[in-house]
Amino acid sequence: MIGAEYVDGHRLRLTFDDGTVGTIDFRPWLAGPVFEPLKNPAYFRQFFLDGGTVAWPNGADVAPETLHETAKAAPPA
């Protein structure tokens, strides 16, 4: 992943080094203790890129392969 941009709510527009671009709604992944803080939109917006994926200050992240596959399946913006 080479870029991530906040869209709204819990959605980010992700750009991958193979040219794949997709807007992903992260709400389906916000289950479990590590993801609980991300339910707060202000905290969710504190994302950053780390190790080729999106991460948050509390250590939460989603596997880059999962994000890439989801972005490929997302309808065009």
Secondary structure by P-SEA (a helix, b strand, c coil): cccccccccccccccccccbbbbbbccccccccccccccccccccccccccccccccccccccaaaaaaaaaacccc
